[in-house]
């Protein structure tokens, strides 16, 4: 119940309606950061008993648009989702198994990297993905 209350508070804080599907999605992401849609759906099914793939996508998209969830897109891999911490962190990804972990920004405040030319853009974020092999894959 504690997780559901935290999820409901997060939704209310973002000005969103508290629904069973949104609460379940957030509960899954709290337990499994960097989850793919099918992983989120499996967790939602465990909690609610039924949920279509489309309803999970709809909930994730609404949560992302509200700034509650962050979509992590790694080249060549399905999108992953996590509760948006708004803490300017980046990610490390394993080329072997696909494991993804958070890593603190090495530079500081957002956008943390400044290009030579902004081309008139007002920048507010930079995404950095460090690629390599995790300890488990290196041991193989």
N, C-alpha and C positions, 0 to 999 in steps of 0.2 A: 504493500500500500504506500510505503514511503516514496518509491519511485514514481508512482502515479501522481502523488501530490506534487512532487517536484516538477513533473512534466506539465501538469495542469497550471502551475504557477508560471512556468516558462512560456506557455501558450498565452496566458492572460497578460503577462508582461509585454508580449509582442502584439497585443491587441487582437489576438485570434480567439475564435470560439474553441472551447474545449470539447473535442469529440473523441469517441472511443478509438477511432483509427489513428488520429494524430497522437493521442496519448500513448497508444501501443507502439507506434513508430518511434517516438522519443524514448520510451522505455527500452526498446531493442537497441537503439543507438547508444544509450547510456551504458549498456552492457557489452556492446560490440561495436566500438568505433571503427570506422573505415569499412563498414559492411556494404556489400553489394545488394542490389534490389532483391534478388532471390533470398538472400540471407535475412533481409529485413522482413520480407513476406513470411518466411518460415517462422520467425519470431512472433510476428503479428498473429499468425494462425494459432500458435501455441497459446497466445493470450486471449484471443477473441473467438477462436473456433472457425471463423471464415473471413476471408478477405480476398478480393480479386487482385490480380496483378495491377490492373488499372487504378484501383482505389489506393494502392500503396504508392504508385507513381504520382497520383494526384496529391496525396498527402505530402510526399517528399517535395514535390514542386511548390506547393503552397508554403511549406515550412522554409524552403530555400528562399523563396521570394520575400518572405517576412524576415529573413536574416537569422532564423533560428537554427537552420541546418546548413552545413557547408557541403557542396558537391566537390569531390576530388576526382579530377580526370587525369588518368595516367595514360600516356600514349600506348596503344595496343592492348589496353585492359578495360574491362567494364568499369563504369563510373562507380565510385564508392561515396558513402555519405557518413557524416559525423555531426554531432551537435556542435554548432558554431561557438567557439570559445572567445572569439574576438580578441585573441591574444597575439596575433601576428606570428603564428608558428608556420613552419614548412613541413615537408615530408621526406622520408627516406623510403625507397622502394627496392625490394630485392628482385633482381633480374631472374633469379632461379625459381622461387616459389611464389612470388607476387606479394609477399608480406609488406605491409605499409605501417610505418610508425611515425609519430610526431617528433619534430626536432625544433628546438627554439631558434628563432631568427638570430643569425650571427651578427647582424649589424645594429638592430635597434628598432626604432619606431617605424610605422607604416609610411610609405610603401617599402621601406628598407633598402631598396635598390633604386638608384636614379640613373636613367639612361642618359647618354650624351645629348640626345635631342628628344624632347617630348612631343614634337610635331603638333604642338598646341593642345595636347591632352592634359587634363587635370588628373593626375595619377593619385590613386588612393590605396593601391594594393599591388604587391608583386608575389607571384607564386614561384617557389623554388622547389624542385624535386631532385634530391640526391639519389643517384642510381648506383647499385653495387650488389654485392652478395651478402646476405645475412649470415650470422655465425653458423646456423644449421646447414645452409647450402655450401658454405666454405668447407665444412667438415666432411662433406660427402666426397 
